[in-house]
């Protein structure tokens, strides 16, 4: 990973952890300002405890400054992910933060579900699947638990509230990539104070 990307990751992890910690009265971590933080960006913040998901919320399109996006998504992952109760103060020290910075989603044409499965790049593609008002996404990290394209697509359809066997010609599909930083991998003074 390039040093500029590493430094950006350190800043994003510190911003995410500080946003959550502020709710518990924990002092903010120092962040070295970078111009990228002022630019529009789309992030997902994932919280992990004991290797298990504890919250994950994000943005698909860059609609606000990267610093504001990661802070807002961190708070939402900790306190408003409907799959989990709000994070308790006692959990905060044992919760690890991951930040994924998304590339802009790029629509691509698929003839049917078989064609989609053939075009997917496992481990690389994040996917947005949309049909009418139903939409869901999986980050590329989900390939770690669903390595087969057909299983990946079936689970994504379930997440969107569709049947696994549903397909329509009007299905919209987009892909994106991410740069991902894990708090535990960025052992620095800025994050581990």
Residue frames as a rotation matrix with the C-alpha (Angstrom) as fourth column:
UNK 1
0.586 0.810 0.000 0.00
0.810 -0.586 0.000 0.00
0.000 0.000 -1.000 0.00
UNK 2
-0.064 -0.585 0.808 1.33
0.504 -0.718 -0.480 3.41
0.862 0.376 0.341 -0.95
UNK 3
-0.744 -0.317 -0.588 2.31
0.666 -0.277 -0.693 5.65
0.057 -0.907 0.417 1.96
UNK 4
-0.856 0.489 0.166 -0.28
-0.463 -0.870 0.172 8.29
0.229 0.070 0.971 0.94
UNK 5
0.014 0.884 -0.468 -3.02
-0.285 0.452 0.845 5.63
0.958 0.121 0.258 1.05
UNK 6
-0.216 -0.168 -0.962 -1.72
0.761 0.588 -0.274 4.38
0.611 -0.791 0.001 4.40
UNK 7
-0.967 -0.179 -0.182 -1.79
0.253 -0.763 -0.595 7.89
-0.032 -0.621 0.783 5.86
UNK 8
-0.511 0.857 0.065 -5.31
-0.658 -0.438 0.613 8.44
0.554 0.270 0.788 4.54
UNK 9
0.076 0.517 -0.853 -6.36
0.188 0.832 0.521 5.15
0.979 -0.200 -0.034 6.16
UNK 10
-0.621 -0.368 -0.692 -4.87
0.740 0.015 -0.672 6.21
0.258 -0.930 0.263 9.48
UNK 11
-0.957 0.276 0.084 -6.81
-0.287 -0.939 -0.187 9.48
0.027 -0.203 0.979 9.31
UNK 12
-0.230 0.935 -0.270 -10.09
-0.576 0.093 0.812 7.77
0.784 0.342 0.518 8.35
UNK 13
-0.063 0.152 -0.986 -9.80
0.577 0.812 0.088 5.16
0.814 -0.564 -0.139 11.11
UNK 14
-0.848 -0.306 -0.434 -9.02
0.530 -0.453 -0.717 7.91
0.022 -0.837 0.546 13.65
UNK 15
-0.776 0.618 0.124 -12.02
-0.574 -0.774 0.267 9.97
0.261 0.137 0.956 12.48
UNK 16
-0.009 0.801 -0.598 -14.34
-0.218 0.582 0.783 6.96
0.976 0.137 0.170 12.68
UNK 17
-0.218 -0.139 -0.966 -13.12
0.794 0.550 -0.258 5.90
0.568 -0.823 -0.009 16.14
UNK 18
-0.973 -0.185 -0.140 -13.27
0.231 -0.800 -0.554 9.50
-0.009 -0.572 0.821 17.39
UNK 19
-0.527 0.844 0.101 -16.83
-0.581 -0.444 0.682 9.99
0.620 0.301 0.725 16.14
UNK 20
0.247 0.589 -0.770 -17.99
0.218 0.740 0.636 6.91
0.944 -0.325 0.055 18.05
UNK 21
-0.386 -0.521 -0.761 -15.87
0.834 0.156 -0.530 7.69
0.395 -0.839 0.374 21.10
UNK 22
-0.871 0.088 0.483 -17.30
-0.166 -0.978 -0.122 11.20
0.462 -0.187 0.867 21.36
UNK 23
0.129 0.989 -0.068 -20.65
-0.361 0.110 0.926 9.60
0.924 -0.095 0.371 22.24
UNK 24
0.602 0.018 -0.799 -18.94
0.595 0.657 0.463 8.01
0.533 -0.754 0.384 25.25
UNK 25
0.978 -0.204 0.038 -16.92
-0.187 -0.792 0.581 11.07
-0.088 -0.575 -0.813 26.28
UNK 26
0.401 -0.879 0.258 -13.64
0.725 0.477 0.497 9.69
-0.560 -0.012 0.828 24.90
UNK 27
0.188 -0.429 -0.884 -11.16
-0.293 -0.883 0.367 12.31
-0.938 0.190 -0.291 23.68
UNK 28
0.967 0.178 -0.184 -10.72
-0.208 0.126 -0.970 12.52
-0.149 0.976 0.159 19.90
UNK 29
0.347 -0.869 0.354 -7.63
0.723 0.488 0.489 11.03
-0.597 0.086 0.798 18.31
UNK 30
-0.067 -0.470 -0.880 -5.20
-0.314 -0.828 0.466 13.31
-0.947 0.307 -0.092 16.53
UNK 31
0.570 0.267 0.777 -5.74
0.643 0.444 -0.624 13.45
-0.512 0.855 0.081 12.78
UNK 32
-0.574 -0.747 -0.335 -3.16
0.224 -0.537 0.813 14.72
-0.787 0.392 0.476 10.32
UNK 33
0.399 0.819 -0.412 -5.21
-0.192 -0.365 -0.911 16.78
-0.897 0.442 0.011 7.88
UNK 34
-0.705 -0.502 0.501 -5.07
0.387 0.319 0.865 15.70
-0.594 0.804 -0.031 4.25
UNK 35
-0.718 0.419 -0.555 -6.71
-0.635 -0.722 0.275 17.43
-0.286 0.550 0.785 1.30
UNK 36
-0.781 0.432 -0.451 -8.52
-0.003 0.720 0.694 14.18
0.624 0.543 -0.561 0.38
UNK 37
-0.697 0.516 -0.497 -10.58
0.687 0.284 -0.668 14.53
-0.204 -0.808 -0.553 3.57
UNK 38
-0.493 0.492 -0.718 -12.21
-0.192 -0.866 -0.462 17.67
-0.849 -0.090 0.521 2.15
UNK 39
-0.777 0.165 -0.607 -13.13
-0.613 0.023 0.790 16.04
0.144 0.986 0.083 -1.17
UNK 40
0.329 0.939 0.098 -16.42
-0.944 0.329 0.021 14.18
-0.013 -0.099 0.995 -1.73
UNK 41
-0.743 -0.570 -0.351 -16.11
-0.562 0.816 -0.134 10.52
0.363 0.098 -0.927 -0.84
UNK 42
0.482 0.870 -0.102 -18.22
-0.720 0.460 0.520 7.43
0.500 -0.177 0.848 -0.17
UNK 43
-0.669 -0.738 0.093 -17.28
-0.624 0.488 -0.610 5.10
0.405 -0.466 -0.787 2.66
UNK 44
0.576 0.683 -0.449 -18.53
-0.107 0.608 0.787 2.11
0.810 -0.406 0.423 4.60
UNK 45
-0.358 -0.612 0.705 -17.58
-0.858 -0.083 -0.507 1.76
0.370 -0.786 -0.495 8.25
UNK 46
0.393 0.384 -0.836 -17.56
-0.093 0.921 0.379 -1.78
0.915 -0.071 0.398 9.61
UNK 47
0.056 -0.309 0.950 -17.31
-0.987 -0.158 0.007 -2.63
0.148 -0.938 -0.314 13.30
UNK 48
0.183 -0.127 -0.975 -15.86
-0.150 0.976 -0.156 -5.99
0.972 0.175 0.160 14.36
UNK 49
0.175 -0.156 0.972 -15.87
-0.984 0.001 0.178 -7.73
-0.029 -0.988 -0.153 17.76
UNK 50
-0.095 -0.296 0.950 -14.12
-0.430 0.873 0.229 -11.06
-0.898 -0.387 -0.210 18.27
UNK 51
-0.911 -0.380 0.157 -13.96
-0.010 0.403 0.915 -11.55
-0.412 0.832 -0.371 14.50
UNK 52
-0.317 0.888 0.333 -17.72
0.927 0.364 -0.087 -11.05
-0.198 0.282 -0.939 14.11
UNK 53
-0.515 0.249 0.820 -19.66
0.361 -0.804 0.472 -8.23
0.777 0.539 0.325 12.46
UNK 54
-0.495 0.344 -0.798 -21.00
0.804 -0.167 -0.571 -5.72
-0.330 -0.924 -0.194 15.02
UNK 55
0.451 0.663 -0.598 -22.26
0.235 -0.734 -0.637 -3.03
-0.861 0.147 -0.487 12.63
UNK 56
-0.662 -0.624 0.414 -21.78
0.597 -0.106 0.795 -1.81
-0.452 0.774 0.443 9.07
UNK 57
0.582 0.797 -0.163 -23.24
0.536 -0.526 -0.660 1.30
-0.611 0.297 -0.734 7.45
UNK 58
-0.528 -0.847 -0.056 -22.10
0.502 -0.365 0.784 3.28
-0.685 0.386 0.618 4.46
UNK 59
0.328 0.490 -0.808 -22.67
-0.385 -0.712 -0.588 5.45
-0.863 0.504 -0.045 1.44
UNK 60
0.329 -0.168 0.929 -22.62
0.725 0.675 -0.134 4.35
-0.605 0.718 0.344 -2.18
UNK 61
0.429 -0.141 0.892 -22.23
0.711 -0.556 -0.430 7.78
0.557 0.819 -0.138 -3.77
UNK 62
-0.554 -0.700 -0.451 -19.89
0.833 -0.470 -0.293 10.61
-0.007 -0.538 0.843 -2.75
UNK 63
0.287 0.788 0.545 -22.31
0.678 -0.569 0.465 13.32
0.676 0.236 -0.698 -1.56
UNK 64
0.985 -0.040 0.166 -20.32
-0.144 -0.723 0.676 14.98
0.093 -0.690 -0.718 1.23
UNK 65
0.205 -0.974 0.101 -16.72
-0.890 -0.228 -0.396 15.55
0.408 -0.009 -0.913 2.30
UNK 66
0.032 -0.291 -0.956 -14.88
-0.035 0.956 -0.292 12.31
0.999 0.042 0.020 3.01
UNK 67
-0.912 -0.408 0.046 -14.25
-0.040 -0.024 -0.999 13.31
0.409 -0.913 0.005 6.63
UNK 68
-0.440 0.833 0.336 -17.96
-0.879 -0.324 -0.350 13.97
-0.182 -0.450 0.874 7.22
UNK 69
0.288 0.560 -0.777 -18.97
-0.727 0.656 0.203 10.78
0.623 0.506 0.596 5.42
UNK 70
-0.311 -0.473 -0.825 -16.75
0.131 0.838 -0.530 8.50
0.941 -0.272 -0.198 7.49
UNK 71
-0.967 -0.034 0.253 -17.73
-0.235 -0.276 -0.932 10.19
0.101 -0.961 0.259 10.77
UNK 72
-0.177 0.983 0.043 -21.44
-0.982 -0.174 -0.068 9.96
-0.059 -0.054 0.997 10.01
UNK 73
0.321 0.277 -0.906 -21.21
-0.508 0.858 0.082 6.34
0.800 0.434 0.416 8.87
UNK 74
-0.702 -0.601 -0.383 -19.21
0.048 0.496 -0.867 5.40
0.711 -0.627 -0.319 11.98
UNK 75
-0.778 0.484 0.400 -21.92
-0.587 -0.332 -0.739 6.80
-0.225 -0.809 0.542 14.24
UNK 76
0.202 0.902 -0.381 -24.60
-0.970 0.239 0.051 5.03
0.138 0.359 0.923 12.20
UNK 77
-0.030 -0.278 -0.960 -22.71
-0.251 0.932 -0.262 1.71
0.968 0.233 -0.098 12.29
UNK 78
-0.898 -0.416 -0.144 -22.30
0.047 0.236 -0.971 1.95
0.438 -0.878 -0.192 16.05
UNK 79
-0.857 0.514 -0.041 -25.74
-0.113 -0.265 -0.958 3.22
-0.504 -0.816 0.285 17.02
UNK 80
-0.052 0.918 -0.394 -28.21
-0.744 -0.299 -0.597 2.81
-0.666 0.262 0.699 14.15
UNK 81
-0.764 -0.133 -0.631 -27.49
-0.538 0.671 0.510 -0.44
0.356 0.729 -0.585 12.30
UNK 82
0.138 0.954 0.265 -30.93
-0.962 0.066 0.265 -2.09
0.235 -0.292 0.927 12.61
UNK 83
0.358 -0.045 -0.933 -29.36
-0.138 0.985 -0.101 -5.55
0.923 0.165 0.347 12.86
UNK 84
-0.348 -0.620 -0.703 -27.73
0.687 0.341 -0.641 -4.77
0.637 -0.706 0.308 16.22
UNK 85
0.714 0.471 -0.518 -28.49
0.700 -0.519 0.491 -2.95
-0.038 -0.713 -0.700 19.47
UNK 86
0.800 -0.451 0.395 -26.65
-0.306 -0.874 -0.378 0.37
0.516 0.182 -0.837 19.90
UNK 87
0.003 -0.910 -0.414 -23.02
0.370 0.386 -0.845 -0.04
0.929 -0.150 0.338 20.89
UNK 88
0.932 0.252 -0.259 -22.51
0.314 -0.208 0.926 0.15
0.180 -0.945 -0.273 24.66
UNK 89
0.641 -0.715 0.280 -19.63
-0.735 -0.677 -0.047 2.04
0.223 -0.175 -0.959 26.26
UNK 90
0.338 -0.504 0.795 -18.25
-0.500 0.619 0.605 -1.24
-0.797 -0.602 -0.043 27.61
UNK 91
0.680 -0.029 0.733 -18.01
0.515 0.731 -0.449 -2.61
-0.523 0.682 0.512 24.05
UNK 92
0.963 -0.208 -0.169 -16.12
-0.268 -0.758 -0.595 0.34
-0.005 0.618 -0.786 22.61
UNK 93
0.204 -0.972 0.114 -12.61
-0.853 -0.120 0.508 -0.71
-0.480 -0.201 -0.854 23.73
UNK 94
-0.373 -0.339 0.864 -13.01
-0.036 0.936 0.351 -4.20
-0.927 0.100 -0.361 22.24
UNK 95
0.691 0.642 0.332 -14.54
0.371 0.079 -0.925 -3.04
-0.620 0.762 -0.184 18.97
UNK 96
-0.483 -0.872 0.084 -12.26
0.432 -0.153 0.889 -2.78
-0.762 0.466 0.450 15.94
UNK 97
0.445 0.603 -0.662 -12.97
-0.212 -0.647 -0.732 -0.33
-0.870 0.466 -0.160 13.12
UNK 98
-0.446 -0.500 0.742 -12.61
0.702 0.319 0.637 -0.94
-0.555 0.805 0.209 9.39
UNK 99
0.193 0.470 -0.861 -13.11
-0.283 -0.814 -0.508 1.73
-0.940 0.341 -0.024 6.72
UNK 100
-0.226 -0.170 0.959 -13.73
0.830 0.481 0.281 1.03
-0.509 0.860 0.032 3.04
UNK 101
-0.254 0.077 -0.964 -13.38
-0.358 -0.933 0.020 3.89
-0.898 0.350 0.265 0.53
UNK 102
0.236 0.497 0.835 -15.51
0.545 0.644 -0.538 3.13
-0.805 0.582 -0.119 -2.53
UNK 103
-0.940 -0.339 0.032 -14.81
0.182 -0.423 0.888 3.94
-0.287 0.841 0.459 -6.15
UNK 104
-0.371 0.860 -0.350 -17.84
-0.836 -0.473 -0.279 5.34
-0.406 0.189 0.894 -8.01
UNK 105
-0.096 0.406 0.909 -20.26
0.128 0.910 -0.393 2.51
-0.987 0.078 -0.139 -8.90
UNK 106
-0.679 -0.165 -0.715 -20.16
-0.668 -0.264 0.695 1.71
-0.304 0.950 0.069 -12.62
UNK 107
0.395 0.875 0.279 -23.30
-0.573 0.472 -0.670 0.23
-0.718 0.105 0.688 -14.18
UNK 108
-0.774 -0.559 -0.298 -22.75
-0.576 0.425 0.698 -2.73
-0.264 0.712 -0.651 -16.46
UNK 109
0.131 0.870 -0.475 -25.09
-0.983 0.177 0.054 -4.68
0.131 0.460 0.878 -18.70
UNK 110
-0.840 -0.261 0.477 -25.99
-0.329 0.942 -0.064 -8.28
-0.432 -0.211 -0.877 -18.01
UNK 111
-0.602 0.619 -0.504 -28.32
-0.472 0.232 0.850 -10.46
0.644 0.750 0.153 -20.07
UNK 112
0.604 0.748 -0.275 -29.39
-0.211 0.483 0.850 -12.61
0.769 -0.455 0.449 -17.12
UNK 113
0.816 -0.251 0.521 -28.17
-0.536 0.009 0.844 -14.03
-0.216 -0.968 -0.127 -13.84
UNK 114
0.713 -0.596 0.370 -25.83
0.610 0.787 0.091 -16.50
-0.345 0.161 0.925 -15.55
UNK 115
0.413 -0.534 0.737 -24.22
0.528 -0.519 -0.672 -13.62
0.742 0.667 0.067 -17.42
UNK 116
0.687 -0.132 0.714 -23.85
-0.550 -0.737 0.392 -11.69
0.475 -0.662 -0.579 -14.15
UNK 117
0.860 -0.353 0.369 -22.17
-0.091 0.605 0.791 -14.65
-0.503 -0.713 0.488 -12.46
UNK 118
0.548 -0.669 0.502 -19.72
0.836 0.414 -0.361 -14.97
0.033 0.617 0.786 -15.38
UNK 119
0.392 -0.364 0.845 -18.82
0.286 -0.824 -0.489 -11.26
0.874 0.433 -0.219 -15.28
UNK 120
0.958 0.033 0.285 -18.17
-0.246 -0.416 0.876 -11.00
0.147 -0.909 -0.390 -11.55
UNK 121
0.017 -0.990 -0.139 -14.62
-0.151 0.135 -0.979 -10.76
0.988 0.038 -0.147 -10.23
UNK 122
0.787 0.324 -0.525 -14.69
0.403 0.373 0.835 -12.54
0.467 -0.869 0.163 -6.84
UNK 123
0.222 -0.689 -0.690 -12.72
0.940 -0.037 0.340 -10.74
-0.260 -0.723 0.640 -4.16
UNK 124
-0.820 -0.549 0.161 -12.57
0.569 -0.757 0.321 -7.54
-0.054 0.355 0.933 -6.22
UNK 125
-0.569 0.660 0.490 -16.08
0.105 -0.533 0.840 -6.44
0.816 0.529 0.233 -7.12
UNK 126
-0.765 0.615 -0.190 -18.46
0.097 -0.181 -0.979 -4.75
-0.636 -0.767 0.079 -4.77
UNK 127
-0.785 0.530 0.320 -21.93
0.475 0.184 0.861 -5.06
0.398 0.828 -0.396 -6.30
UNK 128
-0.670 0.725 -0.159 -25.08
-0.424 -0.550 -0.719 -2.95
-0.609 -0.415 0.676 -6.21
UNK 129
-0.838 0.513 0.188 -28.21
0.510 0.613 0.603 -4.79
0.194 0.601 -0.775 -7.30
UNK 130
-0.710 0.626 -0.323 -31.42
-0.281 -0.672 -0.685 -2.84
-0.646 -0.395 0.653 -7.86
UNK 131
-0.744 0.628 0.228 -34.89
0.524 0.338 0.781 -3.67
0.414 0.701 -0.581 -9.10
UNK 132
0.315 0.860 0.401 -37.60
0.450 -0.508 0.735 -1.04
0.836 -0.051 -0.547 -8.78
UNK 133
0.592 -0.033 0.805 -37.45
-0.547 -0.750 0.372 0.25
0.592 -0.661 -0.462 -5.18
UNK 134
0.950 -0.276 0.143 -35.37
0.080 0.661 0.746 -2.67
-0.301 -0.698 0.650 -3.86
UNK 135
0.550 -0.835 0.003 -31.62
-0.336 -0.224 -0.915 -2.16
0.765 0.502 -0.403 -3.68
UNK 136
0.922 -0.357 0.151 -28.75
-0.020 0.347 0.938 -3.82
-0.387 -0.868 0.313 -1.83
UNK 137
0.499 -0.836 -0.230 -24.99
-0.627 -0.165 -0.761 -3.92
0.598 0.524 -0.606 -1.93
UNK 138
0.895 -0.437 -0.095 -22.21
0.390 0.658 0.644 -6.19
-0.218 -0.613 0.759 -0.82
UNK 139
0.537 -0.819 -0.204 -18.69
-0.774 -0.574 0.269 -4.90
-0.337 0.014 -0.941 -0.30
UNK 140
0.257 -0.514 -0.819 -15.88
-0.630 0.554 -0.545 -6.93
0.733 0.656 -0.181 -1.90
UNK 141
-0.628 -0.532 0.567 -15.08
-0.769 0.313 -0.557 -8.26
0.119 -0.786 -0.606 1.59
UNK 142
0.265 0.828 0.494 -18.27
-0.823 0.461 -0.332 -10.37
-0.503 -0.319 0.803 1.47
UNK 143
0.477 -0.170 -0.862 -16.53
-0.634 0.613 -0.472 -12.64
0.609 0.772 0.185 -1.05
UNK 144
-0.609 -0.759 0.230 -14.54
-0.694 0.369 -0.619 -13.99
0.385 -0.536 -0.751 1.93
UNK 145
-0.594 0.455 0.663 -17.70
-0.401 0.547 -0.735 -15.68
-0.697 -0.703 -0.143 3.23
UNK 146
0.558 0.773 0.303 -19.50
-0.005 0.368 -0.930 -16.17
-0.830 0.517 0.209 -0.10
UNK 147
-0.364 -0.899 -0.243 -16.75
-0.261 -0.152 0.953 -17.09
-0.894 0.410 -0.179 -2.62
UNK 148
-0.616 0.191 0.764 -19.04
0.703 0.570 0.425 -18.56
-0.355 0.799 -0.485 -5.29
UNK 149
-0.983 0.185 0.012 -20.64
-0.158 -0.871 0.466 -15.98
0.097 0.456 0.885 -7.64
UNK 150
-0.323 0.928 -0.187 -24.06
0.115 0.235 0.965 -17.69
0.940 0.290 -0.182 -7.60
UNK 151
0.015 0.273 -0.962 -24.13
0.969 0.234 0.082 -17.79
0.247 -0.933 -0.261 -3.79
UNK 152
-0.810 -0.400 -0.429 -22.97
0.488 -0.865 -0.115 -14.16
-0.325 -0.303 0.896 -3.65
UNK 153
-0.841 0.528 0.119 -25.78
-0.257 -0.583 0.771 -13.04
0.476 0.618 0.626 -5.99
UNK 154
-0.087 0.843 -0.530 -28.42
0.464 0.505 0.727 -15.16
0.881 -0.183 -0.436 -4.21
UNK 155
-0.176 -0.036 -0.984 -27.50
0.978 -0.122 -0.171 -13.66
-0.113 -0.992 0.056 -0.83
UNK 156
-0.961 -0.184 -0.204 -27.48
0.158 -0.978 0.137 -10.16
-0.225 0.099 0.969 -2.29
UNK 157
-0.540 0.840 0.058 -30.98
-0.088 -0.125 0.988 -10.69
0.837 0.529 0.141 -3.69
UNK 158
0.078 0.548 -0.833 -32.17
0.845 0.407 0.347 -11.88
0.529 -0.731 -0.431 -0.27
UNK 159
-0.584 -0.378 -0.718 -30.65
0.729 -0.634 -0.259 -8.78
-0.357 -0.674 0.646 1.30
UNK 160
-0.975 0.222 -0.023 -32.61
-0.201 -0.832 0.517 -6.65
0.095 0.509 0.856 -1.19
UNK 161
-0.398 0.874 0.280 -35.83
-0.465 0.071 -0.882 -8.46
-0.791 -0.481 0.378 -0.25
UNK 162
0.105 0.365 -0.925 -36.03
-0.979 0.200 -0.032 -10.50
0.174 0.909 0.378 -3.45
UNK 163
0.868 0.162 0.469 -36.44
-0.230 0.969 0.089 -14.23
-0.440 -0.185 0.879 -3.86
UNK 164
-0.082 -0.974 0.213 -33.22
-0.221 0.226 0.949 -16.09
-0.972 0.031 -0.233 -4.67
UNK 165
-0.369 -0.026 0.929 -34.68
0.736 0.602 0.310 -17.33
-0.567 0.798 -0.203 -7.96
UNK 166
0.681 0.680 -0.272 -35.97
0.401 -0.657 -0.638 -13.89
-0.613 0.325 -0.720 -9.04
UNK 167
-0.635 -0.772 -0.037 -34.58
0.467 -0.422 0.777 -12.18
-0.615 0.477 0.628 -12.13
UNK 168
0.620 0.784 -0.013 -36.04
0.479 -0.392 -0.785 -9.49
-0.621 0.481 -0.619 -14.38
UNK 169
0.207 -0.546 0.812 -34.64
0.934 -0.137 -0.330 -7.88
0.291 0.827 0.481 -17.53
UNK 170
0.617 0.107 0.780 -34.97
0.060 -0.994 0.089 -4.50
0.785 -0.008 -0.620 -15.76
UNK 171
0.780 -0.405 -0.476 -32.51
0.583 0.196 0.789 -5.51
-0.226 -0.893 0.389 -13.02
UNK 172
0.751 -0.583 0.310 -29.80
-0.339 -0.743 -0.577 -2.85
0.567 0.329 -0.755 -12.64
UNK 173
0.742 -0.606 -0.288 -26.30
0.658 0.576 0.485 -3.92
-0.128 -0.549 0.826 -11.67
UNK 174
0.716 -0.618 0.325 -23.28
-0.419 -0.752 -0.508 -1.77
0.559 0.228 -0.797 -10.85
UNK 175
0.598 -0.601 -0.530 -19.82
0.752 0.650 0.111 -2.63
0.278 -0.465 0.840 -9.58
UNK 176
0.737 -0.460 0.495 -17.23
-0.510 -0.859 -0.038 -0.78
0.443 -0.224 -0.868 -7.56
UNK 177
0.119 -0.757 -0.642 -13.93
0.541 0.592 -0.598 -1.45
0.833 -0.276 0.480 -5.86
UNK 178
0.976 0.171 0.134 -12.68
-0.020 -0.543 0.840 -0.39
0.217 -0.822 -0.527 -2.45
UNK 179
-0.292 -0.956 0.035 -9.53
-0.123 0.001 -0.992 0.55
0.949 -0.294 -0.117 -0.63
UNK 180
0.755 0.616 -0.225 -9.92
0.070 0.265 0.962 -0.98
0.652 -0.742 0.157 2.82
UNK 181
-0.406 -0.829 0.385 -8.16
-0.418 -0.207 -0.885 -0.20
0.813 -0.520 -0.263 6.05
UNK 182
0.527 0.475 -0.705 -8.40
0.420 0.575 0.702 -2.25
0.739 -0.666 0.104 9.23
UNK 183
0.757 -0.188 0.626 -7.63
-0.556 -0.687 0.467 -0.59
0.342 -0.702 -0.625 12.52
UNK 184
0.816 -0.429 0.387 -5.67
-0.051 0.614 0.788 -3.58
-0.576 -0.663 0.479 13.76
UNK 185
0.521 -0.630 0.576 -3.42
0.853 0.384 -0.353 -3.40
0.001 0.675 0.737 10.67
UNK 186
0.349 -0.352 0.869 -2.57
0.206 -0.875 -0.438 0.26
0.914 0.332 -0.232 11.14
UNK 187
0.580 -0.226 -0.782 -0.47
0.814 0.132 0.566 0.01
-0.025 -0.965 0.260 14.27
UNK 188
-0.244 -0.611 0.753 0.50
0.508 -0.742 -0.437 3.65
0.826 0.276 0.491 14.63
UNK 189
-0.854 -0.102 -0.510 0.58
0.503 -0.417 -0.757 6.22
-0.135 -0.903 0.407 17.36
UNK 190
-0.832 0.555 0.027 -2.26
-0.512 -0.785 0.348 8.13
0.215 0.276 0.937 15.65
UNK 191
0.021 0.889 -0.457 -4.69
-0.438 0.419 0.796 5.24
0.899 0.183 0.398 16.00
UNK 192
0.236 0.033 -0.971 -3.42
0.538 0.828 0.159 3.40
0.809 -0.560 0.177 19.08
UNK 193
-0.678 -0.453 0.579 -3.20
-0.194 -0.649 -0.735 6.26
0.709 -0.611 0.352 21.61
